[in-house]
Amino acid sequence: MSPSRPSPAPLDPRLLRAVTDLIHSSALPTLTVTDLADHVGYSPHHFSRIFHATVGLSPGQFLAGARIDAAKRLLLGGTDAVIDIATAVGFDSPSSFTRRFRTTVGTTPGALRTLADDLAETTLTPVAVGDPRQPPVHVTLDLPAALRPAAEVAVWIGWFPRPVPFGLPGSGRMILGASDLVLPLHPGHPWLLGLVVPRHASPEELLTPEVPVFALHPLPMTGPGALTLHFRLAATHTPPMLSALPARVP
């Protein structure tokens, strides 16, 4: 048996910042993985390996996520037609855009706008979705000092199949305040991710936070136990919060 291939070293922080700055620039709609690799002087293959080792996603996945995140902001910040938004963020056709949007956000572009309208007309209330027969996980929340007093925040926590906030969680909770809680496990969704927003945030801030306060437990949970979620301001290389429902667990 041949020895396993060693994992590549992470991308230098300065180069990672250069890549993410380019992704978040006006060049986003036309960028390719080759463009990103050229920008920091690597071959596309080697760049893809070290980017994945650093961020947890391939550069292609990160690019697609950034385009969908930009589309979410355009959808919620104006009245442009979906076809125009698809073109603006680099998709060739509305149908391919809608398919990718539904897969990564968990709903259609039009439904996201409807959700924002619904949130504008309602008061946030706690939500819990999960199978109480599943083993429990006791979760302690660690919030940045800037978000205290904890009573003024809404905390959204969900189980995901991968350690990135793509699509909808399998189950989870939205609570008001930052009290500790118990969540039943969700088979096949072992990664626990969370988002904190001000309790009285606008629908746009709930669905597309400018600088997310985000938490990811570093290990998958497949059995009962206890853990602490450490919430921090998202870094520029943190995958964008793409789930459609940081205010409502499906």
Secondary structure as UniProt FT lines:
FT   HELIX           13..23
FT   TURN            26..27
FT   HELIX           28..30
FT   HELIX           33..40
FT   HELIX           44..55
FT   HELIX           59..77
FT   HELIX           82..88
FT   TURN            89..90
FT   HELIX           94..105
FT   HELIX           109..120
FT   STRAND          127..129
FT   TURN            132..133
FT   STRAND          136..142
FT   HELIX           145..147
FT   HELIX           150..152
FT   STRAND          153..160
FT   STRAND          171..176
FT   STRAND          181..184
FT   TURN            187..188
FT   STRAND          191..198
FT   TURN            199..200
FT   HELIX           203..207
FT   STRAND          213..216
FT   STRAND          225..230
FT   STRAND          232..233
FT   TURN            236..237
//
